[in-house]
Amino acid sequence: MCLNNLDGFSVVLFVADRAGRPLRLRAFQSLSSHIDPGALIQPGAGLLGWAHKTGRTVNVDQVSFESERLLFYTRDEEIKSFMAVPLPEIAAVLAIDSKKRYIFTEKSSKLFMQFSQSIGRLWRRLTGAPAARKAGGAGKGASKAPGAGGQPESPVSELCAMWQGLEFCLSRSDQEGGGLAAALEQVRGFAGLTWAFMTVLKASDKKHYYLAAASANAPDNLAGRYLLSSGLAGWLHTKLKPLTIDRLRTDSQNSFIFQKNEPLRGFRSFYGWPILYNDQPRGALILAGTEDETLDHSLLEALDCVVDRLAAQLHMDRLIAKVLDLDQLDGQTGLPYRGPFMDGLRHMMQVADVKGEGADLYVLATSGLGALAVSHGQETAADILKAIAGRLREGLRPNWGLGHVSYGVFTLATPAADSAEAKSFIFQFKKSLEAWPLPGAAGRAGLGLFLALAAYPRDGTSPEELLEAALTALAESEEG
């Protein structure tokens, strides 16, 4: 699939015993009969070895050397383009090449990243990776994985390796081999248990917790949202205390992690930590093991530190999300300003093209805000404008778009199929606007609404054309 979808010549998977060790060719698909099945690539050697050593993606648009220098061909195949993605969670590199120049576009790169993640997950399932840690097991009573020279790795070395891998994953996106799922694999491999999960709490939802990430071997059909009190995980979120169960009773009525009749079966040990930041809950870290998979005191202490690191990461992610929201939202109303709204409208038009339908753009211009600012002050008018925006958000369907493009001028984008519902929504808003009370005094605020509509594709074939058509119609209606 990878070869065909990306129009490649060869796709190769090289895997090392562990990070820093030589890469061996473990799987490939190629149109060439000159792949060397015994190919061995040292860290830093060639483009593949460089990706393995540095952990960075390689994308060469115009290969300017003979393809033997890629180190897995036995003769020159006139390769012109090459791309390689490191998979640090399995100490591997996935690479693809082509005889065409400039073939691996940005879209191709994203698709190749997705293939690499799928291949990495499949490899872990087939081999039980991370093999070095899983086989040696860091759990109670298990021997340590051998290091260089066949000597057992020290606990300090194992902890440092896990922490280095954790920081790598938390500092990179999923497309770059990082992300929460990859971070969980690092923690799970260090602990020597079978499953790992991470949940998060959303500030907007006080009744549920959400499954944010799971180890690669977790069932695919786990739900994404659970009641706050559901399962052993629910205990962590409500009691906000760590929970350690070395031996779970199989007949216990609470012997499920998330909810009754979940697809996860066979766990006999459970370890969970609430993730707190400044004593405020952010989620939970959960580890579960099969028979005889338990954690000793030293591992529990190390995982306490991991939980603190995850808490700081989740808090930072929240701050970043808030900053991004500030960059996308108009400060007067809390709604997307013109640029982000137009991006959403463009996406809606693309969806309409796929479905063979249309899209409607309504411009809702409130009147009376200027007079209100003169008579009662700018602060009062600003408060009412924000309250009006809040009223508009009420009852808004998830697939509709709402924006604020000018002072008191709102835009509403809806699929054409929702026309009747959209008009009813606007009618109700107009009624509430006309009856809007005057803050701190008897009477009404004296607000009104001017409405204009532009339809895609009848009135325009781009968001800009559509908005211009609607604003022109609005100006004509106001003049009339």
LINDATA-V854078 format. One record per residue. N is the residue number from 1. SS is DSSP state (helix for helix, strand for strand, loop for the rest). D_CENTER is the distance of its C-alpha to the mean C-alpha in Angstrom with 2 decimals. Layout:
n: {N N}
ss: {SS SS}
d_center: {D_CENTER D_CENTER}
//
This chain:
n: {1 2 3 4 5 6 7 8 9 10 11 12 13 14 15 16 17 18 19 20 21 22 23 24 25 26 27 28 29 30 31 32 33 34 35 36 37 38 39 40 41 42 43 44 45 46 47 48 49 50 51 52 53 54 55 56 57 58 59 60 61 62 63 64 65 66 67 68 69 70 71 72 73 74 75 76 77 78 79 80 81 82 83 84 85 86 87 88 89 90 91 92 93 94 95 96 97 98 99 100 101 102 103 104 105 106 107 108 109 110 111 112 113 114 115 116 117 118 119 120 121 122 123 124 125 126 127 128 129 130 131 132 133 134 135 136 137 138 139 140 141 142 143 144 145 146 147 148 149 150 151 152 153 154 155 156 157 158 159 160 161 162 163 164 165 166 167 168 169 170 171 172 173 174 175 176 177 178 179 180 181 182 183 184 185 186 187 188 189 190 191 192 193 194 195 196 197 198 199 200 201 202 203 204 205 206 207 208 209 210 211 212 213 214 215 216 217 218 219 220 221 222 223 224 225 226 227 228 229 230 231 232 233 234 235 236 237 238 239 240 241 242 243 244 245 246 247 248 249 250 251 252 253 254 255 256 257 258 259 260 261 262 263 264 265 266 267 268 269 270 271 272 273 274 275 276 277 278 279 280 281 282 283 284 285 286 287 288 289 290 291 292 293 294 295 296 297 298 299 300 301 302 303 304 305 306 307 308 309 310 311 312 313 314 315 316 317 318 319 320 321 322 323 324 325 326 327 328 329 330 331 332 333 334 335 336 337 338 339 340 341 342 343 344 345 346 347 348 349 350 351 352 353 354 355 356 357 358 359 360 361 362 363 364 365 366 367 368 369 370 371 372 373 374 375 376 377 378 379 380 381 382 383 384 385 386 387 388 389 390 391 392 393 394 395 396 397 398 399 400 401 402 403 404 405 406 407 408 409 410 411 412 413 414 415 416 417 418 419 420 421 422 423 424 425 426 427 428 429 430 431 432 433 434 435 436 437 438 439 440 441 442 443 444 445 446 447 448 449 450 451 452 453 454 455 456 457 458 459 460 461 462 463 464 465 466 467 468 469 470 471 472 473 474 475 476 477 478 479 480}
ss: {loop helix helix helix helix loop loop loop loop strand strand strand strand strand strand strand loop loop loop loop loop loop strand strand strand strand strand strand strand strand loop loop loop loop strand loop loop loop loop strand strand loop loop loop loop helix helix helix helix helix helix helix helix helix loop loop loop strand strand strand loop loop loop loop loop loop helix helix helix helix loop loop strand loop loop loop loop loop loop loop strand strand strand strand strand strand strand helix helix helix loop strand strand strand strand strand strand strand loop loop loop loop loop loop loop helix helix helix helix helix helix helix helix helix helix helix helix helix helix helix helix helix helix helix helix helix helix loop loop loop helix helix helix helix helix helix loop loop loop loop loop loop loop loop loop strand loop helix helix helix loop strand loop loop helix helix helix helix helix helix helix helix helix helix helix helix helix helix helix helix loop loop loop helix helix helix loop loop loop helix helix helix helix helix helix helix helix helix helix helix helix loop loop loop strand strand strand strand strand strand loop loop loop loop loop loop loop strand strand strand strand strand strand strand loop loop loop loop loop loop loop loop loop loop strand strand strand loop loop loop helix helix helix helix helix helix helix helix helix loop loop loop strand strand strand loop loop loop loop loop loop loop loop loop loop loop loop loop loop loop loop loop loop loop loop loop loop loop strand strand strand strand strand strand strand strand strand loop loop strand strand strand strand strand strand strand strand strand strand loop loop loop loop loop loop loop helix helix helix helix helix helix helix helix helix helix helix helix helix helix helix helix helix helix helix helix helix helix helix helix helix helix helix helix helix helix helix helix strand loop loop loop loop loop loop strand loop helix helix helix helix helix helix helix helix helix helix helix helix helix helix helix helix helix helix loop loop loop strand strand strand strand strand strand strand strand strand loop helix helix helix helix helix helix helix helix loop helix helix helix helix helix helix helix helix helix helix helix helix helix helix helix helix loop loop loop loop loop loop loop strand strand strand strand strand strand loop loop strand strand strand strand strand strand strand helix helix helix helix helix helix helix helix helix helix helix helix helix helix helix helix helix helix helix loop loop strand loop loop loop loop loop loop strand loop loop loop strand strand strand strand strand strand strand strand strand loop loop loop loop loop loop helix helix helix helix helix helix helix helix helix helix helix helix helix helix helix helix helix loop}
d_center: {23.77 22.26 25.74 26.57 23.44 23.50 27.32 27.69 30.87 29.63 26.46 26.96 25.24 26.79 26.26 27.90 29.25 27.08 25.74 28.62 30.68 31.76 29.68 31.33 30.80 29.54 28.66 29.14 29.75 32.06 34.68 36.69 39.33 39.34 36.30 37.47 36.33 37.39 35.45 34.64 32.76 33.09 30.32 30.60 32.81 32.03 28.70 27.23 28.61 27.37 23.73 24.35 26.05 23.85 20.39 19.94 19.40 22.67 23.34 27.09 28.26 31.91 33.03 36.45 37.79 38.99 36.38 38.13 36.50 33.15 34.88 34.30 36.80 40.54 41.55 40.38 38.33 38.01 34.25 33.05 29.22 27.06 23.39 22.19 18.89 19.24 17.85 18.72 17.80 20.76 22.71 22.65 22.39 21.81 23.84 25.03 27.99 30.04 33.57 32.41 31.67 28.63 26.98 23.50 21.94 18.56 17.62 19.15 17.23 13.80 15.40 16.94 13.75 12.66 16.21 16.19 13.36 15.37 18.56 17.47 16.63 19.92 21.84 20.85 21.95 25.14 26.12 24.79 23.20 23.02 26.66 28.43 27.06 27.06 30.63 31.94 29.96 29.51 30.50 33.91 36.83 34.98 36.05 33.89 32.50 34.98 34.37 36.38 39.91 39.15 39.22 36.90 34.14 34.82 32.62 32.00 30.91 28.50 27.02 26.75 25.12 22.50 21.88 21.72 19.14 17.08 17.33 16.46 13.12 12.32 13.54 11.55 8.24 7.43 9.79 12.29 12.65 10.91 7.96 8.78 10.07 12.26 13.40 14.50 16.45 18.24 19.22 20.25 22.32 23.99 24.88 26.16 24.89 23.52 20.32 17.68 15.25 13.39 13.43 12.77 15.11 14.60 17.45 18.03 18.63 21.46 22.05 18.99 16.53 13.16 12.08 8.81 9.53 12.77 15.01 15.55 18.79 17.67 18.70 16.44 17.85 16.94 16.26 13.20 15.55 18.91 21.85 22.05 25.16 24.22 24.80 25.14 21.63 23.01 25.88 23.69 22.13 25.59 27.86 25.59 27.39 26.64 27.80 29.42 30.94 32.50 34.14 32.82 35.49 34.68 36.78 34.99 33.86 30.74 29.81 26.30 23.03 21.31 23.85 27.07 27.21 23.68 23.36 23.12 26.70 28.88 27.52 30.43 29.00 26.38 25.14 22.97 22.39 21.28 19.03 21.09 21.22 24.67 25.41 22.69 20.38 16.66 16.03 17.49 17.62 19.42 21.34 23.72 26.46 29.11 32.86 33.98 30.51 30.84 30.07 32.90 33.30 32.26 28.91 28.32 29.13 26.72 23.88 24.90 24.07 20.65 19.94 21.17 18.90 15.78 17.28 17.68 14.10 12.82 15.64 14.83 11.25 13.17 15.71 13.51 12.08 15.79 16.93 14.69 16.03 19.47 19.14 18.32 20.70 24.47 26.02 28.90 27.07 23.41 22.72 21.13 23.87 25.23 22.79 19.49 21.57 22.99 19.66 18.86 22.41 22.09 19.20 21.40 24.31 22.52 21.72 25.37 26.57 24.88 26.40 29.69 29.67 29.92 28.29 30.09 29.83 31.77 32.89 33.96 36.22 37.52 41.08 42.93 40.42 42.61 45.74 44.00 43.02 46.68 48.20 45.86 43.95 40.68 38.88 39.83 38.71 35.32 34.88 35.82 33.47 30.49 31.84 32.26 28.61 27.72 30.13 28.58 25.14 26.91 26.99 24.57 22.98 19.20 19.88 22.20 21.73 23.65 24.51 27.29 28.91 32.11 33.95 34.19 33.02 30.04 28.47 27.30 25.80 26.10 26.50 30.24 30.32 29.64 32.61 34.79 32.19 31.20 34.89 35.46 32.56 34.12 37.58 36.62 35.01 38.21 40.36 38.47 38.63 42.38 42.91 40.75 42.71 43.90 42.49 45.26 48.00 49.44 48.75 45.95 43.87 45.27 42.06 41.86 39.52 39.91 37.89 37.27 35.48 34.43 33.39 31.38 32.81 36.29 36.10 33.69 31.39 28.91 27.32 29.87 32.77 31.76 31.52 34.80 36.50 35.43 36.57 39.83 40.43 39.75 42.26 44.83 44.46 44.92 47.99 49.36}
//
